[in-house]
């Protein structure tokens, strides 16, 4: 029989359910995601580091997990909270159940809880710290939560960034992921295949603050040779790689803790064309002197409407962030290009003179609509003009 467990929030709210995955206690900032699918991408998205994720869609796990939909090399969430867990998935790519995937990764989950009630709580009170536990009473869990550091006080970017640079090569005929990832000449997935020698259209360096694999896949599919580098790499080292363009990746946590990355970005400005995605948008804003602030419950899901101010078009976007740029503090030539239609927050920036543009949402989706893939093409046009 499933073990009884509970989610305890920092305000004392308790939601009882049953354990699946690893039977261990965990804590983190509790957030909700409104996507109807894509739970494997959610679990492996580095922007969820330090968080317990609650999908609002009631049935999770119905297509299992596979070898193609990873967004990083491990599960990044600290816990997973679902209404109903499907234990008999049906999909031709399925290799293991969600329960098995969580268990082998050491990540606890809880099912059988009212995820609608949790979502309503977080929308009204704001996101807060919480604990999943099957061993402690609610009172004990609440006391434990008071001892843990707050989510906003931790630099999660250093925890999720790559330890050393690696390149993402052209598609490999023998790789079932249809991509090939190298550190030096070694395939990160352990496949013994010869590295293909093709002439890339452009060389792109991505500053990894919580990089999703689909960004690498997208750039690769556009004919680029991509190198991901640690968030601590200096501007001098990045420029020594002779990139044609630079991408600032998404990532977790509060951008106010990332002054060391902001200093690097300042030194890259004007040297190469730059595209910032999600956290990358906030890093550009802060590099030009703007301020950021924490949203009440963030934007997480695949259905957020964004208006492009240049032509008035509305795009449905995938998002995953808990912080936003303060438009009243923009300076240094930056201007707003996109706004969120739900709350009016900044969703995109561009520089009036320099080859720099950013978006607060995820142009690569995963999960979500592919309406905004054109932005990679727009960036590469800017790179071409720069060359």
C-alpha positions as CSV (number, residue, x, y, z in Angstrom):
1,X,0.0,0.0,0.0
2,X,1.1,3.6,-0.7
3,X,2.6,5.4,2.2
4,X,0.7,8.3,3.6
5,X,2.5,11.6,3.3
6,X,1.8,15.3,3.4
7,X,2.7,18.6,1.9
8,X,3.1,21.2,4.6
9,X,3.3,24.9,3.6
10,X,5.1,27.6,5.6
11,X,1.8,29.2,6.5
12,X,0.7,26.1,8.3
13,X,-1.5,24.7,5.5
14,X,-1.4,20.9,5.2
15,X,-2.4,18.7,2.2
16,X,-2.5,15.0,2.8
17,X,-1.8,12.3,0.1
18,X,0.3,9.3,-0.7
19,X,4.0,8.9,-1.5
20,X,5.4,7.9,-4.9
21,X,8.9,8.1,-6.1
22,X,11.6,8.2,-3.4
23,X,10.4,7.9,0.2
24,X,12.4,10.7,1.6
25,X,11.6,14.2,3.0
26,X,12.3,17.3,1.0
27,X,11.7,21.0,1.2
28,X,11.7,23.9,-1.3
29,X,9.7,26.8,-2.7
30,X,6.3,25.5,-3.8
31,X,5.2,26.7,-7.2
32,X,2.5,25.6,-9.7
33,X,2.7,25.0,-13.5
34,X,-0.3,25.4,-15.8
35,X,0.9,23.2,-18.7
36,X,-1.3,20.3,-19.7
37,X,1.6,18.1,-20.7
38,X,5.4,18.1,-20.6
39,X,6.0,16.8,-17.0
40,X,9.4,15.2,-18.0
41,X,10.6,18.5,-19.3
42,X,9.4,20.2,-16.1
43,X,11.2,17.8,-13.9
44,X,14.5,18.3,-15.8
45,X,14.3,22.0,-16.3
46,X,17.2,23.6,-14.3
47,X,15.0,26.7,-13.7
48,X,13.1,24.6,-11.2
49,X,16.1,24.0,-9.0
50,X,15.2,24.3,-5.3
51,X,11.4,24.1,-6.0
52,X,8.6,21.7,-5.3
53,X,6.4,21.8,-8.5
54,X,2.6,21.4,-8.6
55,X,1.1,20.7,-12.1
56,X,-2.4,22.1,-12.3
57,X,-3.4,19.4,-14.8
58,X,-4.9,16.5,-12.8
59,X,-3.5,13.4,-14.5
60,X,0.3,13.1,-14.6
61,X,2.4,10.2,-15.9
62,X,0.0,8.9,-18.6
63,X,2.8,8.6,-21.2
64,X,5.6,7.6,-18.9
65,X,9.1,8.9,-19.6
66,X,11.5,8.5,-22.5
67,X,15.0,9.1,-23.7
68,X,14.3,12.1,-25.8
69,X,12.5,14.7,-23.6
70,X,15.2,15.4,-21.1
71,X,16.1,19.1,-20.6
72,X,19.2,18.4,-18.5
73,X,21.1,15.4,-17.2
74,X,19.1,14.9,-14.1
75,X,15.8,15.8,-12.3
76,X,16.1,19.4,-11.0
77,X,13.0,19.7,-8.9
78,X,13.1,18.8,-5.2
79,X,9.6,17.4,-5.1
80,X,6.6,16.7,-7.3
81,X,2.9,17.1,-6.3
82,X,0.1,15.7,-8.4
83,X,-3.6,15.0,-8.2
84,X,-3.5,11.6,-9.8
85,X,-0.5,9.5,-10.8
86,X,-0.9,7.2,-13.8
87,X,0.9,3.9,-13.0
88,X,0.2,2.2,-16.4
89,X,1.5,4.7,-19.0
90,X,0.8,4.1,-22.7
91,X,3.2,5.5,-25.3
92,X,5.5,3.9,-27.8
93,X,8.6,5.8,-26.5
94,X,7.9,5.0,-22.9
95,X,10.9,3.4,-21.0
96,X,9.8,3.8,-17.4
97,X,7.0,5.1,-15.3
98,X,7.1,8.5,-13.7
99,X,7.1,6.7,-10.3
100,X,10.2,4.7,-11.3
101,X,12.0,7.8,-12.7
102,X,11.5,9.7,-9.5
103,X,12.5,6.8,-7.3
104,X,15.8,6.1,-9.1
105,X,16.6,9.8,-9.0
106,X,15.9,10.1,-5.3
107,X,13.1,12.6,-5.7
108,X,9.9,12.3,-3.6
109,X,6.4,12.8,-5.0
110,X,3.0,13.0,-3.5
111,X,-0.3,12.1,-5.2
112,X,-3.9,12.2,-4.1
113,X,-3.9,15.8,-3.0
114,X,-6.1,18.6,-4.1
115,X,-3.8,20.5,-6.4
116,X,-6.6,23.0,-7.2
117,X,-6.6,24.0,-3.5
118,X,-2.8,24.3,-3.5
119,X,-2.9,26.5,-6.6
120,X,-5.6,28.8,-5.2
121,X,-3.6,29.1,-2.0
122,X,-0.4,30.1,-3.9
123,X,-2.3,32.6,-6.1
124,X,-3.8,34.3,-3.1
125,X,-1.0,34.1,-0.6
126,X,2.0,33.9,-3.0
127,X,4.6,31.2,-3.4
128,X,6.1,30.0,-0.2
129,X,8.4,27.3,1.2
130,X,7.0,23.9,1.9
131,X,8.0,20.4,2.9
132,X,7.0,16.9,1.7
133,X,7.2,14.4,4.5
134,X,5.9,11.0,5.5
135,X,7.8,10.8,8.8
136,X,7.2,14.1,10.5
137,X,4.0,15.5,11.9
138,X,2.7,18.8,10.4
139,X,3.9,20.6,13.5
140,X,7.4,19.1,13.2
141,X,7.6,19.9,9.5
142,X,6.6,23.5,10.2
143,X,9.3,23.8,12.8
144,X,11.8,22.4,10.3
145,X,10.8,24.8,7.6
146,X,11.6,27.7,9.9
147,X,15.2,26.5,10.1
148,X,15.8,26.2,6.3
149,X,17.1,29.1,4.2
150,X,14.6,31.0,2.1
151,X,14.5,30.2,-1.6
152,X,15.5,33.8,-2.5
153,X,18.7,33.7,-0.4
154,X,20.4,30.8,-2.4
155,X,22.4,31.1,-5.6
156,X,21.0,28.1,-7.5
157,X,22.7,29.1,-10.7
158,X,26.1,27.9,-9.4
159,X,24.4,24.5,-8.6
160,X,23.0,23.9,-12.1
161,X,25.7,25.4,-14.4
162,X,28.0,23.0,-16.3
163,X,31.3,22.3,-14.5
164,X,33.3,22.7,-17.7
165,X,32.7,23.9,-21.3
166,X,31.2,21.4,-23.8
167,X,30.0,21.6,-27.4
168,X,26.9,20.4,-29.0
169,X,27.6,18.9,-32.3
170,X,25.6,18.2,-35.4
171,X,22.9,15.5,-35.4
172,X,24.3,11.9,-35.1
173,X,22.8,9.1,-37.2
174,X,23.4,6.5,-34.4
175,X,22.2,8.6,-31.4
176,X,18.6,7.9,-30.4
177,X,18.4,11.5,-29.0
178,X,19.0,12.8,-32.5
179,X,21.6,15.2,-31.1
180,X,25.2,14.7,-30.1
181,X,26.8,16.4,-27.1
182,X,30.5,16.5,-26.5
183,X,33.0,17.3,-23.8
184,X,36.2,17.5,-25.9
185,X,35.8,14.5,-28.1
186,X,33.7,12.4,-25.7
187,X,30.0,12.0,-26.3
188,X,28.2,12.9,-23.0
189,X,25.8,10.1,-23.6
190,X,28.5,7.5,-23.8
191,X,28.0,6.5,-27.4
192,X,31.0,5.3,-29.4
193,X,30.5,7.1,-32.6
194,X,32.8,9.3,-34.7
195,X,32.2,13.0,-34.4
196,X,30.9,14.4,-37.6
197,X,33.0,17.1,-39.2
198,X,30.7,19.7,-40.7
199,X,31.3,23.4,-41.2
200,X,29.0,25.3,-38.9
201,X,27.1,28.3,-40.1
202,X,27.9,30.3,-37.0
203,X,29.7,29.6,-33.7
204,X,27.5,30.4,-30.7
205,X,28.6,30.5,-27.0
206,X,25.8,30.0,-24.4
207,X,26.5,31.2,-20.9
208,X,24.9,28.4,-18.9
209,X,22.9,29.7,-16.0
210,X,20.5,26.8,-16.2
211,X,20.5,25.8,-19.8
212,X,17.8,23.6,-21.3
213,X,19.0,21.0,-23.9
214,X,16.3,22.2,-26.4
215,X,18.0,25.5,-26.8
216,X,21.1,23.6,-27.9
217,X,19.0,21.5,-30.2
218,X,17.4,24.5,-31.8
219,X,20.7,26.3,-32.4
220,X,22.2,23.1,-33.8
221,X,19.2,22.6,-36.1
222,X,19.9,26.1,-37.5
223,X,23.4,25.0,-38.5
224,X,25.3,26.4,-35.5
225,X,28.2,24.9,-33.6
226,X,27.2,25.6,-29.9
227,X,29.5,25.7,-26.9
228,X,28.0,25.9,-23.4
229,X,30.2,27.5,-20.8
230,X,30.0,27.8,-17.0
231,X,28.3,30.8,-15.5
232,X,31.7,31.7,-13.8
233,X,33.6,31.9,-17.0
234,X,35.1,35.4,-17.6
235,X,34.3,37.6,-20.5
236,X,37.8,37.3,-21.7
237,X,37.7,33.5,-21.8
238,X,34.3,33.6,-23.6
239,X,35.6,36.0,-26.3
240,X,38.7,33.8,-26.7
241,X,36.4,31.1,-28.1
242,X,35.8,33.5,-31.0
243,X,32.0,33.3,-31.0
244,X,29.8,34.9,-33.7
245,X,27.1,35.4,-31.1
246,X,26.3,34.9,-27.4
247,X,23.2,33.6,-25.7
248,X,22.4,34.2,-22.0
249,X,20.4,31.1,-20.9
250,X,17.5,30.8,-18.6
251,X,18.1,29.7,-15.0
252,X,16.7,29.6,-11.4
253,X,16.6,32.0,-8.5
254,X,16.9,35.7,-7.8
255,X,19.0,37.7,-10.3
256,X,20.0,40.0,-7.5
257,X,22.4,37.3,-6.3
258,X,24.2,37.1,-9.7
259,X,26.3,40.2,-9.7
260,X,29.3,38.1,-10.8
261,X,27.4,37.1,-13.9
262,X,26.2,40.6,-14.5
263,X,29.8,41.9,-14.4
264,X,30.6,39.4,-17.1
265,X,27.7,40.5,-19.2
266,X,28.7,44.1,-18.9
267,X,32.1,43.2,-20.5
268,X,30.4,41.3,-23.3
269,X,28.1,44.1,-24.3
270,X,29.0,45.7,-27.6
271,X,31.6,43.0,-28.3
272,X,29.2,40.4,-29.9
273,X,25.5,40.1,-30.7
274,X,23.6,38.9,-27.6
275,X,20.3,37.2,-27.0
276,X,19.0,36.8,-23.5
277,X,16.3,34.2,-22.6
278,X,14.3,34.3,-19.3
279,X,17.0,34.8,-16.6
280,X,19.2,36.1,-19.5
281,X,16.6,38.9,-20.0
282,X,17.0,40.0,-16.3
283,X,20.8,39.8,-16.5
284,X,20.9,42.2,-19.5
285,X,18.5,44.5,-17.7
286,X,20.7,44.5,-14.6
287,X,23.8,45.0,-16.6
288,X,22.4,48.2,-17.9
289,X,21.4,49.4,-14.4
290,X,17.7,48.3,-14.2
291,X,16.2,46.6,-11.1
292,X,14.3,43.3,-10.8
293,X,11.6,42.2,-8.3
294,X,9.9,39.0,-7.2
295,X,6.5,38.1,-8.6
296,X,3.7,37.0,-6.2
297,X,3.4,33.6,-7.8
298,X,5.4,33.7,-10.9
299,X,4.7,32.7,-14.5
300,X,5.0,28.9,-15.1
301,X,3.2,27.1,-17.8
302,X,2.7,26.9,-21.6
303,X,-0.2,29.3,-22.1
304,X,0.9,32.8,-21.2
305,X,-0.2,35.6,-23.6
306,X,2.4,38.1,-24.6
307,X,2.0,41.2,-26.8
308,X,4.7,42.2,-29.3
309,X,4.7,46.0,-29.1
310,X,6.2,46.4,-32.5
311,X,3.3,45.0,-34.4
312,X,0.6,44.3,-31.8
313,X,0.6,40.6,-32.3
314,X,-0.3,38.3,-29.4
315,X,1.9,35.2,-28.9
316,X,1.0,32.3,-26.6
317,X,4.3,31.5,-24.8
318,X,5.9,29.0,-22.5
319,X,7.3,30.5,-19.3
320,X,9.1,29.6,-16.1
321,X,10.2,32.5,-13.9
322,X,9.5,34.0,-10.5
323,X,11.2,37.4,-11.0
324,X,10.6,40.3,-13.4
325,X,12.3,43.5,-14.6
326,X,11.1,46.8,-13.3
327,X,10.3,48.9,-16.5
328,X,10.6,52.2,-14.6
329,X,14.3,51.6,-13.9
330,X,15.3,50.8,-17.5
331,X,18.2,52.9,-18.7
332,X,21.3,52.8,-21.0
333,X,19.3,52.5,-24.3
334,X,17.1,49.5,-23.4
335,X,13.4,49.6,-24.3
336,X,10.5,47.3,-23.7
337,X,9.4,45.2,-26.7
338,X,7.0,42.7,-25.2
339,X,4.5,42.8,-22.3
340,X,2.6,40.1,-20.5
341,X,-1.2,40.5,-21.0
342,X,-2.1,38.9,-17.7
343,X,-0.2,41.3,-15.4
344,X,1.5,43.9,-17.7
345,X,5.1,42.8,-16.7
346,X,8.1,43.1,-19.1
347,X,8.5,40.1,-21.4
348,X,11.1,41.4,-23.8
349,X,13.8,44.1,-24.3
350,X,16.0,45.4,-27.0
351,X,18.8,48.0,-27.2
352,X,18.2,51.0,-29.4
353,X,21.7,50.9,-30.9
354,X,23.6,47.7,-30.0
355,X,22.8,44.2,-31.3
356,X,21.0,43.0,-28.2
357,X,17.5,41.7,-27.6
358,X,16.0,39.6,-24.9
359,X,12.8,37.7,-24.0
360,X,11.4,36.8,-20.6
361,X,9.6,33.7,-21.9
362,X,11.0,30.5,-23.5
363,X,11.2,30.6,-27.3
364,X,12.3,26.9,-27.2
365,X,9.1,25.9,-25.4
366,X,9.6,22.3,-24.1
367,X,6.9,22.0,-23.0
368,X,4.7,24.5,-24.8
369,X,3.8,26.0,-28.2
370,X,6.5,26.5,-30.9
371,X,5.1,29.9,-31.9
372,X,8.3,31.7,-30.9
373,X,11.0,29.6,-32.5
374,X,11.3,32.4,-35.0
375,X,13.2,34.4,-32.4
376,X,16.3,32.1,-32.9
377,X,16.2,33.0,-36.6
378,X,15.9,36.6,-35.6
379,X,19.0,36.3,-33.4
380,X,21.0,34.5,-36.2
381,X,20.0,37.3,-38.6
382,X,21.6,39.7,-36.1
383,X,24.6,37.5,-35.9
384,X,24.9,37.4,-39.7
385,X,24.7,41.2,-39.9
386,X,27.4,41.4,-37.2
387,X,29.7,39.3,-39.2
